[in-house]
Amino acid sequence: MSQKFPRLFFILLAVLFALNLLQASFTELIYDEAYYWYYAQDMAWGYFDHPSMVAFLIKLSSLLFDGELGVRFMSCVLSAGTYVLLWLLTDNPKKKDYVIHFFLLVFSFTLMNAYGFLTLPDTSLLFFTALFLWLYKRFLKIEDTVATIGLGLVMAALMYSKYHAVLVILFVFASNYKLIFNKKAWLAVILALICYTPHFVWLYQNDFVSITFHLYERPNQAYSFDEFTLGYFLNIVAIIGLLFYWIYGALFKFKVTDKFSKALVYLVYGVLIFFFISSFNRRVQAQWAIVITIPLAIIAFNRLLENAKSRKWMYRIGMVSLVLLMYARAWMIYQPLFPMLFETHGNKEWVNDLKTKSGGVPVIFENSYRRSSMYEFYSDVPAISLNNFMYRKNQYSIDGSEERVRGKKVLYISKYKKSGDISYMHLDSTVFHGIFMDDFQSYRRLKCIVEKPETGIQYSLKVYNPYPFDVPLDQLKYTISYSNEHKQVKQMRSLKVNPVSRQESLLKSKDTINYTFELPLSQMENPSYFRIGIAENNLPPGLNGKPIKIE
C-alpha cells in the first residue's frame, strides 16, 4: 500500500476528509438535499425523479449522525474514495513527486469539489464512475471472476445513482467493440441487470412514472441559442473551473495508447457530443455532464506529469482556485462574506418563523417540493407539497404524503395569495401567505384516463379511485388546462363531464367511473396539448391526467 500511496497522500486526504466533514456539519442543506432526505424517510427501490442510491446514502448517514452531517457523511466518505481511485488510475511513476499538484488539480474541479460534502445523485455517480473505470482497467488485464463480478455490481450501482449512468457504461463499452464477443463481459452485464431488477419492478408498479415524466411530460421552452446551446458550453466550462483551459487542452493533446486510454476519450467525447445534441432540444443542466470530470482528471494529471509548462500553470491556477473555492465554502456557511444569497442561507430562520406562526400544525406548500422538504427537515413537523396544474409532478404526487395530513388542521401556504391568516418572509425578502384549514381533504391521486374519439368530438374519460376509501363525487370539479407545444400551461377552463350511466354519489374505492366530454373552446391560438384536472374542496385543480396531444 505504501508503494502506491506516499505518506503525503494520506496526510492531504485526511485533511480534505476533515474539511469536508466540517463543511457538511456547518453548512445548511440545499433544497435538493432536503428533498432527497425526504426520500430517505421511506426507503424504496425508486423515486419519482431518481433511482434509490441517494436515499440509501442518506439513510446510512442518518444511522451515524444527526442534522446536516446525518445527510452528508457518506458523501464525504465517497469523495475521499474518489480521490483514491483517481490516484490508482494514474500509472505514471512520477506521480509520487507531485502529490500536492494532484490534490490541487482535483480540488479545482468545481462541482466535484461541491459533491465532496453535498449529497446529490451525482455524488455517488462520480465515485462509481471512478470505481467502474478502475475495475474496467483491471478487467482488461485480468479477466477473472473478481473483475467480472465487480463490474456487474458497480454497473448496477451506477444505474442506481442516476439514469445518466447509462452513458458511462455505453461509451466505455463502445470504445472496445470486442466486448460483444466476450462471455465474461456479458456475465457482468447480466449480473448488473439482475441487481437492477428491483428498480425495474418499481418502475413497472409505478407506471414508469420517472421515464414518462423525463421523456414526455417535463415542460420545456422554445429553443434559444443563448440559453440552450451557448448555456451548454458555459456549463462544461463551469463544471471544470479556472483550470478549464489547461484541462481541455490536455484532452485535445491526449494520445490514445491502449484500450483503457481509448475508453477515457470515448467517455469524454461521447458525453460531450450527446449533451451538445440535446442542447438543441432542451436546456442542459451543468451537472448532467459531470461524469466527464473523472476521465478528464486522469488525462489532465498525466499531462501535468509529462509537461513542465502545463505543470507550472496548473499549479499556479490551482492555488488561485484553492483560495477562491475555500472562500466560497466559507460563504456557503456565513452569507455576509459575499453580497449574494444561496440556498444554504437563512433556511433555519424562515422555518423557525413559520413554525412559530403555524402553531406547529402540519404545513402544505402549494407547488413546492423544495420548501416542504426543507421545512420538515428543520422543523420536524409534517409537511407536503400539493401540486396543481401550474406545476409538475414529483415524489409527493406518487407517495402517501396526503394521508399524513388528511383530516387534520393544516396551514396551506401559497405564493399566489396576496393575503392570509399568516405571512412569513424568506431571506431574499419574498413574502408568502398561508391560511388555516380544518379537516383537510384532497384527492390528488385520482387518475383521469382520456380516450380520443375515433369519430366525432366526444372524448371518453375514465376516473379511477386508487384510495382505500370512497370519494364523494359532489366534492369534485373537473377542469381542463391548455398548453403550448412545450407543455407550458397557458389557460385553464372548467370542464363539463357527462356520466355514461346513472350518476352515483360516491366513487368507490379501487373503482372507475365513466364520462364523456367535449373540448371547450380555448382562448389560446392553436393549443398543442390539454390535460384534465380535478379541483376538490375549492383547491386548485391537480395533475390528474396526462398531457394529451391535440390533433
Secondary structure, DSSP 4 states (H G I P E B T S, - for coil): -TTTS-HHHHHHHHHHHHHHHHHHHHSPPPHHHHHHHHHHTS--SB-SSSBSHHHHHHHHHHHH--TTHHHHHHHHHHHHHHHHHHHHT---GGGGG-HHHHHHHHHT-HHHHHTTT--SHHHHHHHHHHHHHHHHHHHHH---HHHHHHHHHHHHHHHHH-TTHHHHHHHHHHT-GGGGG-HHHHHHHHHHHHHHHHHHHHHHHTTTHHHHIIIIIS------TTTTHHHHHHHHHHTT-TTHHHHHHHHHH----SHHHHHHHHHHHHHHHHHHHHTTTSPPPGGGGGGGHHHHHHHHHHHHHH-HHHHHHHHHHHHHHHHHHHHHHHHHH-GGGSSS--TTSSHHHHHHHHHHHHTT--EEEET-HHHHHHHHHHH-S-EEEE--TTS---HHHHSSGGGGTTTS-EEEEESS-S--SEEEE-TT--EEEEEEESS----TT-EEEEE--SSSS-EEEEEE--SSS-EEGGGEEEEEEEE-TT--EEEEEE---EESSPPPSEE-TT-EEEEEE-PPP-SSSS--EEEEEEEETTPPP---S--EE--
